Amino acid sequence: MSGNLENALKVGPEQARYASILEKGMYLGLVLLLLTFLVYALGVIKPYIPIGEISRYWGLNVHDYLQQANIEDGWGWLRMLRYGDFLNFIGITVLAGVSIICYLAIVPLLFKNNDKIYVVLALLEVVALSLAASGILTVGH
């Protein structure tokens, strides 16, 4: 019985690679969040919305906030990285996108092991996550 449990708990090379990349990506994202917050909080780069005015937007839903603040939705934030309050999106993007990199990294291992179904599933996951991140697949707003 304990032999079966040991076999069930062994981590495969795909899992180890995925976890290793996920860990590094998570730490990178957190460091970027911390650094960009410090840049914003210390006023190193001027914010798009002055700190004294931010409270007037707190009660708004996302649509009204974007409209009243004259901010483009979707990937429009990329054009606003010159403002301190938009820099934190870099760390958020790293955290959100690291799973795509993890899946791409395990595809060669799955292919080497002739796990064709898992190769297809991993690639489909990459496509689905990429499409969702691109904004092509939208539901609702």
Phi, psi and omega in degrees: 000316182292332176295319178295322179294318178298316178296322181291334183266356179291139180266127178283165181298328178294316180295319180295317179294314179302311183295321180296314180292320179299318179297313180296318179295322179295315178294319177299314179299317180293319178296317178297319177299316180295312181296315181291328175294319179297319177301316179292309186295326180275355177073025180297321177238134182300134177281158176292314176254116180304145184303325180293340182257351188297327183294338180288345180262349188302323185274359184274150171282172186300315182301312181294321178300310181299319182292311183291327180273356181058054180244132178285139180277182180068226183273013178299339179299336180300326179282355183249014181291354176283353179256139183300327183281354177255352181296330182296342177297336179297310179296322178297319179295320177298313180298320181286329186265352184295332178296325178297316179296321179300313180296318179297325182290333181270347181303314179300323178293318179295320179295318179298324180275004179062032177270073188298320180296318180290327174299312180297316180296319179295317179293322176296322177296318178299315180297313182297314180294321179293317178296319179296317180292329182289337183093359179294317177270103179237143176229128178085244188307000000 
